[in-house]
Amino acid sequence: MPQLNPAPWMAILIFSWLIFLLILPAKVLAHTFPNDPSPQSTEMPKIETWTWPWH
């Protein structure tokens, strides 16, 4: 039965895991975000109450 012969499938498995573990993380981590978040001020903004016209 050819399904039980591990010779070609073991090489495919090992090469695919090498790609997943060595090449892809470096490519994913090399991406930069175009919009870096700007630091926000630490002081709390003054909250103004909203006067609702109840009539």
mmCIF file as gemmi writes it, N, C-alpha and C atoms, coordinates in Angstrom:
data_model
loop_
_atom_site.group_PDB
_atom_site.id
_atom_site.type_symbol
_atom_site.label_atom_id
_atom_site.label_alt_id
_atom_site.label_comp_id
_atom_site.label_asym_id
_atom_site.label_entity_id
_atom_site.label_seq_id
_atom_site.pdbx_PDB_ins_code
_atom_site.Cartn_x
_atom_site.Cartn_y
_atom_site.Cartn_z
_atom_site.occupancy
_atom_site.B_iso_or_equiv
_atom_site.pdbx_formal_charge
_atom_site.auth_seq_id
_atom_site.auth_asym_id
_atom_site.pdbx_PDB_model_num
ATOM 1 N N . MET Axp A 1 ? 0.845 -1.186 0 1 0 ? 1 A 1
ATOM 2 C CA . MET Axp A 1 ? 0 0 0 1 0 ? 1 A 1
ATOM 3 C C . MET Axp A 1 ? 0.886 1.245 0 1 0 ? 1 A 1
ATOM 4 N N . PRO Axp A 2 ? 0.732 2.125 -0.984 1 0 ? 2 A 1
ATOM 5 C CA . PRO Axp A 2 ? 1.634 3.266 -1.086 1 0 ? 2 A 1
ATOM 6 C C . PRO Axp A 2 ? 1.401 4.321 -0.007 1 0 ? 2 A 1
ATOM 7 N N . GLN Axp A 3 ? 0.262 4.321 0.66 1 0 ? 3 A 1
ATOM 8 C CA . GLN Axp A 3 ? 0.017 5.319 1.689 1 0 ? 3 A 1
ATOM 9 C C . GLN Axp A 3 ? 0.922 5.118 2.904 1 0 ? 3 A 1
ATOM 10 N N . LEU Axp A 4 ? 1.382 3.905 3.101 1 0 ? 4 A 1
ATOM 11 C CA . LEU Axp A 4 ? 2.198 3.609 4.27 1 0 ? 4 A 1
ATOM 12 C C . LEU Axp A 4 ? 3.679 3.841 4.04 1 0 ? 4 A 1
ATOM 13 N N . ASN Axp A 5 ? 4.063 4.214 2.826 1 0 ? 5 A 1
ATOM 14 C CA . ASN Axp A 5 ? 5.462 4.492 2.547 1 0 ? 5 A 1
ATOM 15 C C . ASN Axp A 5 ? 5.774 5.918 3.007 1 0 ? 5 A 1
ATOM 16 N N . PRO Axp A 6 ? 6.565 6.086 4.071 1 0 ? 6 A 1
ATOM 17 C CA . PRO Axp A 6 ? 6.801 7.429 4.608 1 0 ? 6 A 1
ATOM 18 C C . PRO Axp A 6 ? 7.871 8.222 3.873 1 0 ? 6 A 1
ATOM 19 N N . ALA Axp A 7 ? 8.509 7.645 2.883 1 0 ? 7 A 1
ATOM 20 C CA . ALA Axp A 7 ? 9.645 8.328 2.252 1 0 ? 7 A 1
ATOM 21 C C . ALA Axp A 7 ? 9.277 9.682 1.644 1 0 ? 7 A 1
ATOM 22 N N . PRO Axp A 8 ? 8.304 9.817 0.737 1 0 ? 8 A 1
ATOM 23 C CA . PRO Axp A 8 ? 8.048 11.151 0.189 1 0 ? 8 A 1
ATOM 24 C C . PRO Axp A 8 ? 7.301 12.052 1.168 1 0 ? 8 A 1
ATOM 25 N N . TRP Axp A 9 ? 6.432 11.484 1.992 1 0 ? 9 A 1
ATOM 26 C CA . TRP Axp A 9 ? 5.596 12.314 2.867 1 0 ? 9 A 1
ATOM 27 C C . TRP Axp A 9 ? 6.369 12.862 4.044 1 0 ? 9 A 1
ATOM 28 N N . MET Axp A 10 ? 7.354 12.135 4.512 1 0 ? 10 A 1
ATOM 29 C CA . MET Axp A 10 ? 8.154 12.638 5.632 1 0 ? 10 A 1
ATOM 30 C C . MET Axp A 10 ? 8.978 13.845 5.192 1 0 ? 10 A 1
ATOM 31 N N . ALA Axp A 11 ? 9.513 13.806 3.991 1 0 ? 11 A 1
ATOM 32 C CA . ALA Axp A 11 ? 10.278 14.952 3.489 1 0 ? 11 A 1
ATOM 33 C C . ALA Axp A 11 ? 9.374 16.165 3.292 1 0 ? 11 A 1
ATOM 34 N N . ILE Axp A 12 ? 8.166 15.946 2.778 1 0 ? 12 A 1
ATOM 35 C CA . ILE Axp A 12 ? 7.229 17.05 2.602 1 0 ? 12 A 1
ATOM 36 C C . ILE Axp A 12 ? 6.852 17.64 3.958 1 0 ? 12 A 1
ATOM 37 N N . LEU Axp A 13 ? 6.624 16.788 4.931 1 0 ? 13 A 1
ATOM 38 C CA . LEU Axp A 13 ? 6.282 17.259 6.27 1 0 ? 13 A 1
ATOM 39 C C . LEU Axp A 13 ? 7.421 18.074 6.884 1 0 ? 13 A 1
ATOM 40 N N . ILE Axp A 14 ? 8.626 17.587 6.773 1 0 ? 14 A 1
ATOM 41 C CA . ILE Axp A 14 ? 9.767 18.289 7.372 1 0 ? 14 A 1
ATOM 42 C C . ILE Axp A 14 ? 10.012 19.619 6.669 1 0 ? 14 A 1
ATOM 43 N N . PHE Axp A 15 ? 9.953 19.648 5.339 1 0 ? 15 A 1
ATOM 44 C CA . PHE Axp A 15 ? 10.183 20.907 4.624 1 0 ? 15 A 1
ATOM 45 C C . PHE Axp A 15 ? 9.076 21.922 4.884 1 0 ? 15 A 1
ATOM 46 N N . SER Axp A 16 ? 7.853 21.45 4.981 1 0 ? 16 A 1
ATOM 47 C CA . SER Axp A 16 ? 6.769 22.4 5.255 1 0 ? 16 A 1
ATOM 48 C C . SER Axp A 16 ? 6.9 22.978 6.661 1 0 ? 16 A 1
ATOM 49 N N . TRP Axp A 17 ? 7.301 22.164 7.653 1 0 ? 17 A 1
ATOM 50 C CA . TRP Axp A 17 ? 7.504 22.7 9 1 0 ? 17 A 1
ATOM 51 C C . TRP Axp A 17 ? 8.704 23.631 9.048 1 0 ? 17 A 1
ATOM 52 N N . LEU Axp A 18 ? 9.732 23.367 8.268 1 0 ? 18 A 1
ATOM 53 C CA . LEU Axp A 18 ? 10.864 24.297 8.222 1 0 ? 18 A 1
ATOM 54 C C . LEU Axp A 18 ? 10.441 25.642 7.66 1 0 ? 18 A 1
ATOM 55 N N . ILE Axp A 19 ? 9.596 25.625 6.654 1 0 ? 19 A 1
ATOM 56 C CA . ILE Axp A 19 ? 9.096 26.878 6.099 1 0 ? 19 A 1
ATOM 57 C C . ILE Axp A 19 ? 8.258 27.614 7.136 1 0 ? 19 A 1
ATOM 58 N N . PHE Axp A 20 ? 7.364 26.893 7.81 1 0 ? 20 A 1
ATOM 59 C CA . PHE Axp A 20 ? 6.498 27.526 8.797 1 0 ? 20 A 1
ATOM 60 C C . PHE Axp A 20 ? 7.276 28.073 9.989 1 0 ? 20 A 1
ATOM 61 N N . LEU Axp A 21 ? 8.331 27.404 10.397 1 0 ? 21 A 1
ATOM 62 C CA . LEU Axp A 21 ? 9.034 27.801 11.605 1 0 ? 21 A 1
ATOM 63 C C . LEU Axp A 21 ? 10.209 28.744 11.365 1 0 ? 21 A 1
ATOM 64 N N . LEU Axp A 22 ? 10.794 28.742 10.186 1 0 ? 22 A 1
ATOM 65 C CA . LEU Axp A 22 ? 11.986 29.549 9.952 1 0 ? 22 A 1
ATOM 66 C C . LEU Axp A 22 ? 11.748 30.743 9.026 1 0 ? 22 A 1
ATOM 67 N N . ILE Axp A 23 ? 11.001 30.55 7.969 1 0 ? 23 A 1
ATOM 68 C CA . ILE Axp A 23 ? 10.879 31.595 6.948 1 0 ? 23 A 1
ATOM 69 C C . ILE Axp A 23 ? 9.688 32.506 7.208 1 0 ? 23 A 1
ATOM 70 N N . LEU Axp A 24 ? 8.526 31.93 7.461 1 0 ? 24 A 1
ATOM 71 C CA . LEU Axp A 24 ? 7.32 32.741 7.603 1 0 ? 24 A 1
ATOM 72 C C . LEU Axp A 24 ? 7.339 33.698 8.801 1 0 ? 24 A 1
ATOM 73 N N . PRO Axp A 25 ? 7.814 33.317 9.998 1 0 ? 25 A 1
ATOM 74 C CA . PRO Axp A 25 ? 7.821 34.301 11.095 1 0 ? 25 A 1
ATOM 75 C C . PRO Axp A 25 ? 8.678 35.519 10.784 1 0 ? 25 A 1
ATOM 76 N N . ALA Axp A 26 ? 9.791 35.334 10.107 1 0 ? 26 A 1
ATOM 77 C CA . ALA Axp A 26 ? 10.631 36.487 9.769 1 0 ? 26 A 1
ATOM 78 C C . ALA Axp A 26 ? 9.915 37.405 8.786 1 0 ? 26 A 1
ATOM 79 N N . LYS Axp A 27 ? 9.174 36.835 7.844 1 0 ? 27 A 1
ATOM 80 C CA . LYS Axp A 27 ? 8.442 37.653 6.876 1 0 ? 27 A 1
ATOM 81 C C . LYS Axp A 27 ? 7.271 38.381 7.54 1 0 ? 27 A 1
ATOM 82 N N . VAL Axp A 28 ? 6.6 37.721 8.46 1 0 ? 28 A 1
ATOM 83 C CA . VAL Axp A 28 ? 5.462 38.356 9.129 1 0 ? 28 A 1
ATOM 84 C C . VAL Axp A 28 ? 5.941 39.476 10.055 1 0 ? 28 A 1
ATOM 85 N N . LEU Axp A 29 ? 7.016 39.235 10.784 1 0 ? 29 A 1
ATOM 86 C CA . LEU Axp A 29 ? 7.513 40.244 11.715 1 0 ? 29 A 1
ATOM 87 C C . LEU Axp A 29 ? 8.194 41.411 11.016 1 0 ? 29 A 1
ATOM 88 N N . ALA Axp A 30 ? 8.525 41.275 9.746 1 0 ? 30 A 1
ATOM 89 C CA . ALA Axp A 30 ? 9.174 42.355 9.017 1 0 ? 30 A 1
ATOM 90 C C . ALA Axp A 30 ? 8.195 43.427 8.571 1 0 ? 30 A 1
ATOM 91 N N . HIS Axp A 31 ? 6.892 43.155 8.657 1 0 ? 31 A 1
ATOM 92 C CA . HIS Axp A 31 ? 5.897 44.138 8.242 1 0 ? 31 A 1
ATOM 93 C C . HIS Axp A 31 ? 5.866 45.306 9.216 1 0 ? 31 A 1
ATOM 94 N N . THR Axp A 32 ? 5.681 46.484 8.688 1 0 ? 32 A 1
ATOM 95 C CA . THR Axp A 32 ? 5.521 47.674 9.525 1 0 ? 32 A 1
ATOM 96 C C . THR Axp A 32 ? 4.119 48.223 9.324 1 0 ? 32 A 1
ATOM 97 N N . PHE Axp A 33 ? 3.611 48.828 10.348 1 0 ? 33 A 1
ATOM 98 C CA . PHE Axp A 33 ? 2.287 49.412 10.273 1 0 ? 33 A 1
ATOM 99 C C . PHE Axp A 33 ? 2.401 50.836 9.731 1 0 ? 33 A 1
ATOM 100 N N . PRO Axp A 34 ? 1.569 51.225 8.763 1 0 ? 34 A 1
ATOM 101 C CA . PRO Axp A 34 ? 1.68 52.572 8.196 1 0 ? 34 A 1
ATOM 102 C C . PRO Axp A 34 ? 1.243 53.661 9.166 1 0 ? 34 A 1
ATOM 103 N N . ASN Axp A 35 ? 0.353 53.345 10.085 1 0 ? 35 A 1
ATOM 104 C CA . ASN Axp A 35 ? -0.137 54.35 11.028 1 0 ? 35 A 1
ATOM 105 C C . ASN Axp A 35 ? 0.275 53.951 12.437 1 0 ? 35 A 1
ATOM 106 N N . ASP Axp A 36 ? 1.396 54.474 12.881 1 0 ? 36 A 1
ATOM 107 C CA . ASP Axp A 36 ? 1.821 54.198 14.244 1 0 ? 36 A 1
ATOM 108 C C . ASP Axp A 36 ? 0.952 55.003 15.201 1 0 ? 36 A 1
ATOM 109 N N . PRO Axp A 37 ? 0.507 54.404 16.289 1 0 ? 37 A 1
ATOM 110 C CA . PRO Axp A 37 ? -0.337 55.146 17.219 1 0 ? 37 A 1
ATOM 111 C C . PRO Axp A 37 ? 0.459 56.221 17.945 1 0 ? 37 A 1
ATOM 112 N N . SER Axp A 38 ? -0.141 57.377 18.047 1 0 ? 38 A 1
ATOM 113 C CA . SER Axp A 38 ? 0.531 58.471 18.745 1 0 ? 38 A 1
ATOM 114 C C . SER Axp A 38 ? 0.222 58.361 20.235 1 0 ? 38 A 1
ATOM 115 N N . PRO Axp A 39 ? 1.172 58.709 21.073 1 0 ? 39 A 1
ATOM 116 C CA . PRO Axp A 39 ? 0.909 58.629 22.52 1 0 ? 39 A 1
ATOM 117 C C . PRO Axp A 39 ? -0.108 59.686 22.938 1 0 ? 39 A 1
ATOM 118 N N . GLN Axp A 40 ? -1.029 59.276 23.78 1 0 ? 40 A 1
ATOM 119 C CA . GLN Axp A 40 ? -2.047 60.197 24.253 1 0 ? 40 A 1
ATOM 120 C C . GLN Axp A 40 ? -1.596 60.829 25.553 1 0 ? 40 A 1
ATOM 121 N N . SER Axp A 41 ? -2.18 62.002 25.829 1 0 ? 41 A 1
ATOM 122 C CA . SER Axp A 41 ? -1.827 62.68 27.074 1 0 ? 41 A 1
ATOM 123 C C . SER Axp A 41 ? -2.42 61.915 28.256 1 0 ? 41 A 1
ATOM 124 N N . THR Axp A 42 ? -1.768 62.043 29.405 1 0 ? 42 A 1
ATOM 125 C CA . THR Axp A 42 ? -2.21 61.311 30.585 1 0 ? 42 A 1
ATOM 126 C C . THR Axp A 42 ? -3.27 62.065 31.37 1 0 ? 42 A 1
ATOM 127 N N . GLU Axp A 43 ? -3.443 63.351 31.117 1 0 ? 43 A 1
ATOM 128 C CA . GLU Axp A 43 ? -4.451 64.092 31.866 1 0 ? 43 A 1
ATOM 129 C C . GLU Axp A 43 ? -5.841 63.787 31.318 1 0 ? 43 A 1
ATOM 130 N N . MET Axp A 44 ? -6.798 63.718 32.216 1 0 ? 44 A 1
ATOM 131 C CA . MET Axp A 44 ? -8.158 63.383 31.841 1 0 ? 44 A 1
ATOM 132 C C . MET Axp A 44 ? -8.828 64.602 31.203 1 0 ? 44 A 1
ATOM 133 N N . PRO Axp A 45 ? -9.578 64.421 30.138 1 0 ? 45 A 1
ATOM 134 C CA . PRO Axp A 45 ? -10.275 65.564 29.544 1 0 ? 45 A 1
ATOM 135 C C . PRO Axp A 45 ? -11.429 66.001 30.445 1 0 ? 45 A 1
ATOM 136 N N . LYS Axp A 46 ? -11.692 67.298 30.421 1 0 ? 46 A 1
ATOM 137 C CA . LYS Axp A 46 ? -12.772 67.845 31.244 1 0 ? 46 A 1
ATOM 138 C C . LYS Axp A 46 ? -14.1 67.466 30.595 1 0 ? 46 A 1
ATOM 139 N N . ILE Axp A 47 ? -14.933 66.793 31.363 1 0 ? 47 A 1
ATOM 140 C CA . ILE Axp A 47 ? -16.214 66.339 30.851 1 0 ? 47 A 1
ATOM 141 C C . ILE Axp A 47 ? -17.261 67.4 31.155 1 0 ? 47 A 1
ATOM 142 N N . GLU Axp A 48 ? -17.884 67.883 30.104 1 0 ? 48 A 1
ATOM 143 C CA . GLU Axp A 48 ? -18.929 68.883 30.29 1 0 ? 48 A 1
ATOM 144 C C . GLU Axp A 48 ? -20.282 68.187 30.224 1 0 ? 48 A 1
ATOM 145 N N . THR Axp A 49 ? -21.166 68.587 31.11 1 0 ? 49 A 1
ATOM 146 C CA . THR Axp A 49 ? -22.495 67.996 31.116 1 0 ? 49 A 1
ATOM 147 C C . THR Axp A 49 ? -23.304 68.533 29.943 1 0 ? 49 A 1
ATOM 148 N N . TRP Axp A 50 ? -24.203 67.736 29.476 1 0 ? 50 A 1
ATOM 149 C CA . TRP Axp A 50 ? -25.019 68.115 28.344 1 0 ? 50 A 1
ATOM 150 C C . TRP Axp A 50 ? -26.393 68.481 28.862 1 0 ? 50 A 1
ATOM 151 N N . THR Axp A 51 ? -26.774 69.703 28.655 1 0 ? 51 A 1
ATOM 152 C CA . THR Axp A 51 ? -28.079 70.136 29.138 1 0 ? 51 A 1
ATOM 153 C C . THR Axp A 51 ? -29.131 69.781 28.085 1 0 ? 51 A 1
ATOM 154 N N . TRP Axp A 52 ? -30.029 68.932 28.507 1 0 ? 52 A 1
ATOM 155 C CA . TRP Axp A 52 ? -31.05 68.458 27.605 1 0 ? 52 A 1
ATOM 156 C C . TRP Axp A 52 ? -32.317 69.319 27.797 1 0 ? 52 A 1
ATOM 157 N N . PRO Axp A 53 ? -32.83 69.875 26.718 1 0 ? 53 A 1
ATOM 158 C CA . PRO Axp A 53 ? -34.037 70.695 26.876 1 0 ? 53 A 1
ATOM 159 C C . PRO Axp A 53 ? -35.275 69.818 27.08 1 0 ? 53 A 1
ATOM 160 N N . TRP Axp A 54 ? -35.701 69.714 28.323 1 0 ? 54 A 1
ATOM 161 C CA . TRP Axp A 54 ? -36.861 68.878 28.629 1 0 ? 54 A 1
ATOM 162 C C . TRP Axp A 54 ? -38.128 69.71 28.556 1 0 ? 54 A 1
ATOM 163 N N . HIS Axp A 55 ? -38.699 69.87 27.377 1 0 ? 55 A 1
ATOM 164 C CA . HIS Axp A 55 ? -39.996 70.522 27.289 1 0 ? 55 A 1
ATOM 165 C C . HIS Axp A 55 ? -40.87 69.855 26.304 1 0 ? 55 A 1
